[in-house]
Amino acid sequence: MHQNPVSPQSRREGLEHQEHQEHQEHQEQEHQEHQEREGRRRHQGDREVQERTESAGPKGENPEGEGGLSDDADVSTQEPTSHGVGHAHVADAAEDALPRPNAGPAPDPSPRAPSARTSRADADADEESADAWDDGLIARRVNEAEAEQAAADKAARTGGGGGALPSTPLVYDAPLRSRLEALRELVGLSRTRLDSRTLAQAGRVLDEAAARRRHSGQHTVVALAGATGSGKSQLFNALAGVTISETGVRRPTTSSPIVCSWSDGASSLIDRLGIPGRLRRRPVQSAEAEAQLRGLVLIDLPDHDSAAVQHRAQVDRVLALVDAVIWVVDPEKYADAVLHERYLRPMAGHAEVMFVVLNQVDRLPGEAAELVLDDLRRLLDEDGVALGEYGEPGATVLALSALTGDGVGELREVLGQFVAERGAAARRIAADVDAAAWRLRSVYATGRRVGLSEQARDEFADRLADAVGATAAGEAAERAWLRNANRACGTPWLRLWRWHQDRRDPPTGRLPVRAQADEEATARQRVEQAVRTVSERASVGLPTPWAQAVREAAVRGAQGLPEALDDLAARAGLPPGRPPRPGWWPVAVLAQACMTLLQVVGGLWLVGQIVGVMAPNLGVPVLLMVSGIIGGPLVEWSCRMAARGPARRYGHDAERRLREAAAGCGRARVLDPVAAELLRYREVREQYARVTGAVAGAR
């Protein structure tokens, strides 16, 4: 093939300019030939008329019809139909689309009427401006509507062929729809917990799945990708059966993606790829090829290792949109680290929609091709790419030579079966979901049981109770109850002495007085420690983003918690007034009064005997006095023993109330927000399990 040192764009423009010049020259030549034929026809007609006149005389008839004008008409209609090498007329497709009459008058060859080539040139200009199919070197340019109509008419005439496939939207199966819905729920629940970069790939997968679903499900978009000099453009031309993509020694040869479609109706898919109309091609017209590759949309990509950054960007952009990819490698670069580390290894999960083709095997002597192919399989296995061997799903690995055609038929057959299944798009989306789920594994999956145990909750409540002094408050309540019991059931002399002591030392209340500043500082530290401990226990085993969310929720709830606990301690501490009295208190008070009365009676009796008012009798008054003196403390001691149980219960009730109040405050401010974060995490874990359910089941 002739090599052109200029750029592909310049070469294309030069070819178009050369075609335009040839077209004009051919028009001028046709016009000249037409004028010459017209002159010869008129000259021959005049001569025949003169001869018939001379032979027939004035009264003879003039036999017109097939003798002269018919032959001339045949000459005038015999128009040259020579074509350039490797080219086709633009009117071929248009003529296929138009009905062919069985008979009709010869076209008017007058200069006013536009010639067939002039009409074709005008059609070319209109259709090229309409961004239609552009066959480049084979010069077939018709817009999509005309191409579909022409293909339909041709299929109707020939009874077969490619034609336009029905533009049926892609339909996902129930498991894939469930996984996509779970991924959408997962992203929605995680937007406020994870940064946008973490969810970017999952969002892109959802967008691409929705976009691909709106387009044809009868077409399969396959990209040819490879390194510089791997021969992918040559393979592209071999599959198309015509030279479409430029090949050459100069690198890079392919500067923009070129698409070739074996069936009409795929324009929306190609528009989605961002490939302009001037880079859209059709393969050579072959009923066998169209039937075998019906529905295939093949794209020739630039080199993925090109020195031009924009070429690599185009490769990455298109690879993210196609349904399948054919990686073309050569014996020199099949082990290139760029190919394996940047593309094959990250796309290992897409093995079912990947073909790996070892090209240029004609350069390998003997059994070298098998050895290189085995080494390529070994490298793919190290990359994690599953190989479709022994009936298992995976990548298809083939060896061929696009130059000699060896193995191209096998690739065409395998590719035809792959396209006929109409499942590549769904498998590609499923692989994208798998890749997104694997990338999100670190922020959702954990190997430990997470949550807040009851023990951790109880310990948090105990720490808050200690912070508000629940135990001390219960003890104070118990002492207060005992103090009231002693006052009610004690001897009058003891109560009189205690009253005197209270007069000397003013009472400070039921609770002991503590240093206010030290108490507040200690309580705040205890509350902070309790919150920090419970947040750490709740976040154990959680992925980093969710552990951070749990800690932040606990810290937000802890704001104002010490003040709230102080208010609770004041309101839920000891009830106002005196502690309740049990039913046996009146009996104890009456018994104590009797003991006091015995002491008084015995004392007065002794005094009366001393002053001589009463008869001397020491036994009875002394017995009464001793009974009262001993009985009073005995009754008081008995009441104190009996009051310990009720006093302890009273103290426990006071402590319980304060503990419950502190626990309720801590639960509302700290534990509930933490539990809400843990519940949200469990929900996303369930959605993540739905997303990865197919992967887990496969593994």
Helices and strands as residue ranges (DSSP letters): H 8-56, H 69-77, H 91-97, H 116-129, G 136-138, H 144-158, H 174-190, H 196-213, E 220-226, H 232-240, E 258-261, H 267-273, G 277-279, E 280-281, H 287-292, E 296-300, H 309-319, E 324-329, H 337-339, I 340-344, G 348-353, E 354-358, G 361-363, H 368-382, E 396-399, H 408-420, H 424-439, H 441-444, H 454-468, H 470-489, H 492-504, H 516-538, H 544-558, H 561-571, H 585-611, H 619-666, I 667-671, H 672-691, H 693-698
